[in-house]
Amino acid sequence: MAENLTVDPKDVQDNKVMAILAYFGILFLVPLFAAKESPFARFHTNQGILLCIVGVVLNVALSILMVVLAFIHSFLMTIVGVLSFICGLGILVLMIIGIINAAKGEAKELPVIGKYKILK
């Protein structure tokens, strides 16, 4: 069940840029340290960390699979390449959803991965 944070309008105004930055890969470190007292920025930082972890894990797993399948058959490698492209598009879509939510001042969980908490 999705839990959305009730946000303070002043917190949103003061930390909107930090919340947006959280979705740009390793840049989640900026709000993690610069806006650690902001519930709004912290919420989006958690979402950004999840997105980054999922992206890295998928990329590594699919890269390993592609190398292994290259020795078996090139067609299988092509299928994994297409799957990798689709996963990349999925990550991009989640990133855009998170950025839009942060820019609108909303604290909505990302679909599929947003329910997990890394930051307390």
Phi and psi restraints in degrees (value plus and minus 20) as a CYANA .aco file:
   2 ALA   PHI     -95.6   -55.6
   2 ALA   PSI     112.0   152.0
   3 GLU   PHI    -131.5   -91.5
   3 GLU   PSI      98.8   138.8
   4 ASN   PHI    -125.8   -85.8
   4 ASN   PSI     119.9   159.9
   5 LEU   PHI     -99.8   -59.8
   5 LEU   PSI     115.1   155.1
   6 THR   PHI    -102.6   -62.6
   6 THR   PSI     103.9   143.9
   7 VAL   PHI    -128.3   -88.3
   7 VAL   PSI     128.0   168.0
   8 ASP   PHI    -103.9   -63.9
   8 ASP   PSI     105.2   145.2
   9 PRO   PHI     -74.7   -34.7
   9 PRO   PSI     -56.1   -16.1
  10 LYS   PHI     -87.2   -47.2
  10 LYS   PSI     -62.0   -22.0
  11 ASP   PHI     -80.7   -40.7
  11 ASP   PSI     -64.0   -24.0
  12 VAL   PHI     -80.5   -40.5
  12 VAL   PSI     -69.5   -29.5
  13 GLN   PHI     -80.2   -40.2
  13 GLN   PSI     -63.1   -23.1
  14 ASP   PHI     -93.0   -53.0
  14 ASP   PSI     -45.1    -5.1
  15 ASN   PHI    -146.0  -106.0
  15 ASN   PSI      -2.7    37.3
  16 LYS   PHI     -81.9   -41.9
  16 LYS   PSI     -63.0   -23.0
  17 VAL   PHI     -83.8   -43.8
  17 VAL   PSI     -61.4   -21.4
  18 MET   PHI     -82.0   -42.0
  18 MET   PSI     -61.5   -21.5
  19 ALA   PHI     -83.8   -43.8
  19 ALA   PSI     -59.7   -19.7
  20 ILE   PHI     -86.8   -46.8
  20 ILE   PSI     -63.2   -23.2
  21 LEU   PHI     -77.5   -37.5
  21 LEU   PSI     -49.7    -9.7
  22 ALA   PHI     -80.0   -40.0
  22 ALA   PSI     -39.5     0.5
  23 TYR   PHI    -113.0   -73.0
  23 TYR   PSI     -19.7    20.3
  24 PHE   PHI    -120.9   -80.9
  24 PHE   PSI      47.1    87.1
  25 GLY   PHI      37.1    77.1
  25 GLY   PSI    -149.6  -109.6
  26 ILE   PHI     -85.8   -45.8
  26 ILE   PSI     -32.4     7.6
  27 LEU   PHI     -86.0   -46.0
  27 LEU   PSI     -26.0    14.0
  28 PHE   PHI     -80.0   -40.0
  28 PHE   PSI     -39.0     1.0
  29 LEU   PHI     -85.6   -45.6
  29 LEU   PSI     -50.2   -10.2
  30 VAL   PHI     -81.2   -41.2
  30 VAL   PSI     -78.1   -38.1
  31 PRO   PHI     -88.3   -48.3
  31 PRO   PSI     -46.4    -6.4
  32 LEU   PHI     -78.1   -38.1
  32 LEU   PSI     -60.4   -20.4
  33 PHE   PHI    -119.6   -79.6
  33 PHE   PSI     -53.1   -13.1
  34 ALA   PHI    -104.4   -64.4
  34 ALA   PSI     -44.5    -4.5
  35 ALA   PHI    -151.0  -111.0
  35 ALA   PSI      21.7    61.7
  36 LYS   PHI     -88.0   -48.0
  36 LYS   PSI     -36.6     3.4
  37 GLU   PHI    -109.9   -69.9
  37 GLU   PSI     -27.1    12.9
  38 SER   PHI    -112.0   -72.0
  38 SER   PSI      97.5   137.5
  39 PRO   PHI     -81.4   -41.4
  39 PRO   PSI     -55.7   -15.7
  40 PHE   PHI     -85.8   -45.8
  40 PHE   PSI     -71.0   -31.0
  41 ALA   PHI     -85.0   -45.0
  41 ALA   PSI     -57.4   -17.4
  42 ARG   PHI     -85.9   -45.9
  42 ARG   PSI     -60.5   -20.5
  43 PHE   PHI     -78.0   -38.0
  43 PHE   PSI     -70.6   -30.6
  44 HIS   PHI     -90.4   -50.4
  44 HIS   PSI     -50.2   -10.2
  45 THR   PHI     -83.7   -43.7
  45 THR   PSI     -62.3   -22.3
  46 ASN   PHI     -79.7   -39.7
  46 ASN   PSI     -65.2   -25.2
  47 GLN   PHI     -82.9   -42.9
  47 GLN   PSI     -60.8   -20.8
  48 GLY   PHI     -86.1   -46.1
  48 GLY   PSI     -59.0   -19.0
  49 ILE   PHI     -84.0   -44.0
  49 ILE   PSI     -65.1   -25.1
  50 LEU   PHI     -78.2   -38.2
  50 LEU   PSI     -65.8   -25.8
  51 LEU   PHI     -82.2   -42.2
  51 LEU   PSI     -62.4   -22.4
  52 CYS   PHI     -84.0   -44.0
  52 CYS   PSI     -65.7   -25.7
  53 ILE   PHI     -82.1   -42.1
  53 ILE   PSI     -66.5   -26.5
  54 VAL   PHI     -81.6   -41.6
  54 VAL   PSI     -62.9   -22.9
  55 GLY   PHI     -81.5   -41.5
  55 GLY   PSI     -65.4   -25.4
  56 VAL   PHI     -86.5   -46.5
  56 VAL   PSI     -65.0   -25.0
  57 VAL   PHI     -82.1   -42.1
  57 VAL   PSI     -65.8   -25.8
  58 LEU   PHI     -82.2   -42.2
  58 LEU   PSI     -63.8   -23.8
  59 ASN   PHI     -81.7   -41.7
  59 ASN   PSI     -66.4   -26.4
  60 VAL   PHI     -85.2   -45.2
  60 VAL   PSI     -66.7   -26.7
  61 ALA   PHI     -82.2   -42.2
  61 ALA   PSI     -64.8   -24.8
  62 LEU   PHI     -90.5   -50.5
  62 LEU   PSI     -52.7   -12.7
  63 SER   PHI     -85.6   -45.6
  63 SER   PSI     -64.4   -24.4
  64 ILE   PHI     -82.8   -42.8
  64 ILE   PSI     -64.5   -24.5
  65 LEU   PHI     -81.5   -41.5
  65 LEU   PSI     -59.9   -19.9
  66 MET   PHI     -84.2   -44.2
  66 MET   PSI     -61.7   -21.7
  67 VAL   PHI     -84.9   -44.9
  67 VAL   PSI     -64.0   -24.0
  68 VAL   PHI     -82.8   -42.8
  68 VAL   PSI     -65.1   -25.1
  69 LEU   PHI     -91.8   -51.8
  69 LEU   PSI     -40.5    -0.5
  70 ALA   PHI     -82.0   -42.0
  70 ALA   PSI     -49.8    -9.8
  71 PHE   PHI    -100.2   -60.2
  71 PHE   PSI     -38.9     1.1
  72 ILE   PHI    -110.3   -70.3
  72 ILE   PSI     -78.4   -38.4
  73 HIS   PHI    -182.6  -142.6
  73 HIS   PSI     118.0   158.0
  74 SER   PHI     -87.6   -47.6
  74 SER   PSI     -48.0    -8.0
  75 PHE   PHI     -84.8   -44.8
  75 PHE   PSI     -60.3   -20.3
  76 LEU   PHI     -83.1   -43.1
  76 LEU   PSI     -57.2   -17.2
  77 MET   PHI     -84.4   -44.4
  77 MET   PSI     -57.2   -17.2
  78 THR   PHI     -84.2   -44.2
  78 THR   PSI     -60.6   -20.6
  79 ILE   PHI     -82.0   -42.0
  79 ILE   PSI     -63.2   -23.2
  80 VAL   PHI     -86.2   -46.2
  80 VAL   PSI     -55.1   -15.1
  81 GLY   PHI     -81.7   -41.7
  81 GLY   PSI     -62.7   -22.7
  82 VAL   PHI     -85.6   -45.6
  82 VAL   PSI     -62.8   -22.8
  83 LEU   PHI     -81.2   -41.2
  83 LEU   PSI     -60.3   -20.3
  84 SER   PHI     -82.5   -42.5
  84 SER   PSI     -61.7   -21.7
  85 PHE   PHI     -82.3   -42.3
  85 PHE   PSI     -64.1   -24.1
  86 ILE   PHI     -83.6   -43.6
  86 ILE   PSI     -62.0   -22.0
  87 CYS   PHI     -83.3   -43.3
  87 CYS   PSI     -60.5   -20.5
  88 GLY   PHI     -81.6   -41.6
  88 GLY   PSI     -61.1   -21.1
  89 LEU   PHI     -84.0   -44.0
  89 LEU   PSI     -59.7   -19.7
  90 GLY   PHI     -81.3   -41.3
  90 GLY   PSI     -63.0   -23.0
  91 ILE   PHI     -83.4   -43.4
  91 ILE   PSI     -62.2   -22.2
  92 LEU   PHI     -81.9   -41.9
  92 LEU   PSI     -62.3   -22.3
  93 VAL   PHI     -82.5   -42.5
  93 VAL   PSI     -65.4   -25.4
  94 LEU   PHI     -82.4   -42.4
  94 LEU   PSI     -58.7   -18.7
  95 MET   PHI     -82.2   -42.2
  95 MET   PSI     -64.6   -24.6
  96 ILE   PHI     -84.8   -44.8
  96 ILE   PSI     -61.5   -21.5
  97 ILE   PHI     -79.7   -39.7
  97 ILE   PSI     -66.0   -26.0
  98 GLY   PHI     -82.5   -42.5
  98 GLY   PSI     -63.0   -23.0
  99 ILE   PHI     -83.4   -43.4
  99 ILE   PSI     -63.1   -23.1
 100 ILE   PHI     -83.0   -43.0
 100 ILE   PSI     -64.9   -24.9
 101 ASN   PHI     -79.9   -39.9
 101 ASN   PSI     -65.0   -25.0
 102 ALA   PHI     -84.9   -44.9
 102 ALA   PSI     -62.3   -22.3
 103 ALA   PHI     -85.5   -45.5
 103 ALA   PSI     -51.6   -11.6
 104 LYS   PHI    -102.6   -62.6
 104 LYS   PSI     -24.3    15.7
 105 GLY   PHI      59.1    99.1
 105 GLY   PSI       2.7    42.7
 106 GLU   PHI    -124.6   -84.6
 106 GLU   PSI     130.2   170.2
 107 ALA   PHI    -137.8   -97.8
 107 ALA   PSI      51.4    91.4
 108 LYS   PHI    -121.8   -81.8
 108 LYS   PSI     119.4   159.4
 109 GLU   PHI     -89.3   -49.3
 109 GLU   PSI     125.7   165.7
 110 LEU   PHI     -88.2   -48.2
 110 LEU   PSI     126.2   166.2
 111 PRO   PHI     -80.3   -40.3
 111 PRO   PSI     126.8   166.8
 112 VAL   PHI      50.9    90.9
 112 VAL   PSI     -75.4   -35.4
 113 ILE   PHI    -120.8   -80.8
 113 ILE   PSI     -35.4     4.6
 114 GLY   PHI     -86.6   -46.6
 114 GLY   PSI     -37.3     2.7
 115 LYS   PHI     -96.8   -56.8
 115 LYS   PSI     -34.1     5.9
 116 TYR   PHI    -105.3   -65.3
 116 TYR   PSI     123.0   163.0
 117 LYS   PHI    -135.2   -95.2
 117 LYS   PSI     107.8   147.8
 118 ILE   PHI    -126.9   -86.9
 118 ILE   PSI     -62.3   -22.3
 119 LEU   PHI    -113.2   -73.2
 119 LEU   PSI     118.1   158.1
